C-alpha cells in the first residue's frame, strides 16, 4: 500500500460522504487506520470488506459488507456514525 493509494481512497470516501450528507470521521488517525485495513482486505480477499464486520466466506453474503456497507446509512441515522466510525453525521 502506498500513501498515494491511501490518500486516493480517503478522498473517494470523503466525496461519497459529502454527496450523502455526512462526513468522514474528523479524527485522521481513525480514518487512516480504517483505510489501511480496507486496502489490506482488498489485497487479501479481493474486496474492501468492512474491517469491523465478520466475513462469512460466502461472497453473496459478504457483498453486503463491502465498504460502504449496506448498513452504514441506517447506522449513521440511528447512532450518528457507522459501526467502524469511518462515516459520521455532519454537524
C-alpha positions as CSV (number, residue, x, y, z in Angstrom):
1,X,0.0,0.0,0.0
2,X,1.3,3.4,-0.9
3,X,0.5,6.8,0.6
4,X,-1.0,7.7,-2.8
5,X,-3.3,4.8,-2.7
6,X,-4.4,5.6,0.8
7,X,-5.0,9.3,0.0
8,X,-7.0,8.5,-3.1
9,X,-9.3,6.2,-1.1
10,X,-9.7,8.8,1.7
11,X,-10.6,11.4,-1.0
12,X,-13.1,8.9,-2.6
13,X,-14.8,8.2,0.7
14,X,-14.8,11.8,1.7
15,X,-16.6,12.8,-1.6
16,X,-19.0,9.9,-1.1
17,X,-19.8,11.1,2.4
18,X,-20.3,14.7,1.3
19,X,-22.7,13.5,-1.5
20,X,-24.8,11.6,1.0
21,X,-24.9,14.4,3.6
22,X,-22.5,13.1,6.2
23,X,-18.7,13.2,6.5
24,X,-15.6,11.3,7.3
25,X,-14.6,11.0,10.9
26,X,-12.7,14.2,11.8
27,X,-10.0,12.1,13.6
28,X,-7.5,11.5,10.8
29,X,-5.8,8.6,12.6
30,X,-9.0,6.7,12.8
31,X,-9.7,7.3,9.1
32,X,-6.1,6.2,8.1
33,X,-6.3,3.1,10.2
34,X,-9.6,2.0,8.7
35,X,-8.5,2.8,5.2
36,X,-5.3,0.7,5.7
37,X,-7.5,-2.1,6.9
38,X,-9.8,-1.8,3.9
39,X,-6.8,-1.8,1.5
40,X,-5.4,-4.9,3.2
41,X,-8.8,-6.7,2.9
42,X,-8.9,-5.8,-0.8
43,X,-5.4,-7.2,-1.2
44,X,-6.1,-10.4,0.8
45,X,-9.7,-11.1,-0.1
46,X,-10.4,-9.2,-3.3
47,X,-12.8,-6.6,-1.9
48,X,-12.8,-3.8,0.6
49,X,-14.8,-5.6,3.2
50,X,-15.6,-3.6,6.3
51,X,-12.9,-4.3,8.9
52,X,-15.5,-4.1,11.7
53,X,-17.7,-6.9,10.4
54,X,-17.1,-10.6,10.3
55,X,-16.7,-12.2,6.9
56,X,-18.5,-15.4,6.2
57,X,-16.5,-16.5,3.1
58,X,-19.8,-16.6,1.2
59,X,-19.3,-13.9,-1.5
60,X,-23.1,-13.4,-1.8
61,X,-23.5,-12.7,1.9
62,X,-20.2,-10.8,2.3
63,X,-21.2,-8.5,-0.6
64,X,-23.3,-6.6,2.0
65,X,-20.2,-5.7,4.0
66,X,-18.1,-4.1,1.1
67,X,-17.4,-0.6,2.2
68,X,-19.5,1.4,2.2
69,X,-21.6,-1.5,3.6
70,X,-25.3,-2.0,3.3
71,X,-25.8,-1.0,6.9
72,X,-23.9,2.4,7.1
73,X,-26.8,4.7,6.2
74,X,-29.1,3.3,8.9
75,X,-26.4,3.3,11.5
76,X,-25.5,6.9,10.8
77,X,-29.1,7.9,11.1
78,X,-29.6,5.9,14.3
79,X,-26.3,6.3,16.1
80,X,-24.6,9.3,14.4
81,X,-21.9,7.1,12.9
82,X,-21.4,3.8,11.1
83,X,-20.2,0.8,13.1
84,X,-16.5,1.4,12.4
85,X,-16.7,5.2,12.7
86,X,-15.4,5.9,9.2
87,X,-18.5,7.9,8.5
88,X,-20.2,10.3,11.0
89,X,-23.1,12.7,10.9
90,X,-22.4,16.1,9.5
91,X,-22.7,18.7,12.2
